[in-house]
Amino acid sequence: NQLDEYAKKLHTDKWCPRGEPWWDEECEESYNSLYLLGAMMDVNIEKKTHDFMTEGAPEECKNHFDLLAKKRFNFKGPGKDDIKKEEDVDSKDGVKEEADKSIKKENKNQKPSQRMEKKVKKLLDQKISTNTEGKPEEDLLQEVVNDLKKQSTNLQGYNRYKLWFPTHKPWYDDECKEFHERIVKLAEEAGLDIKYNKSHMNTHRSKNSQLFADWFKLVNTKCQSQAKNPEEKLKRLERKQKLREKREARAEKKAQETGIPPERPQKKKKDKFKKIKQEL
């Protein structure tokens, strides 16, 4: 699972942040000797370290982290601290708005994996700041991962629920509502959460296969009937036209900012508006 990989990377970076510009051979040697010491005690310091830090080799761990702190503090190159200082200067000079826009643009351009890693770090920091029970950091990290997994599972279940029961569609009428409520009521009586739990939805469907078959048949009929309606066709074309105009406006704006001309527009299709309006 990707979340488990992010958690492992976050935990590893605590001991061995090789991506930092101040990391050198001395840090590498310190880490390798500590890793070897942990292996001799049957402990993988990249996975579980609380007992190793408090009871196994507390002095060696302290020396390692003191070395990392020293390297980080004495580093004079262009690191993260310099970037933060530049942002502070910009804020004082009244250019905070531009700095905020730049940060938002940078976040938008991040890969999903980078955004997820950033989210895990943020949630972990929140857990640490409210950790009144004194739980080890690795346990807090596991709690964050478990919470995010649960959220992801719930979202998948909810997306399927909305796909199967599209209450937002214009053709969803009283007949659909009544049928939908019957399906939900049966699920509640069986103690199933079909709105967020995907496996519960599968169970409910397998036990009531004919009911779901009738539901999908009704949905298909309503959808096709609405699609053939000239007024609905006109609305769909108008929505597509608005989206096309927005895309063209964004492309034009981007071309002005970058100086790169937009791609050649596609060949215009025949005007369908006139034909549909004649049907009304």
Helices and strands as residue ranges (DSSP letters): H 2-15, H 25-40, H 50-51, I 52-56, H 58-74, H 80-92, H 96-108, H 112-129, H 137-164, H 174-189, H 198-207, H 209-227, H 230-258, H 272-279
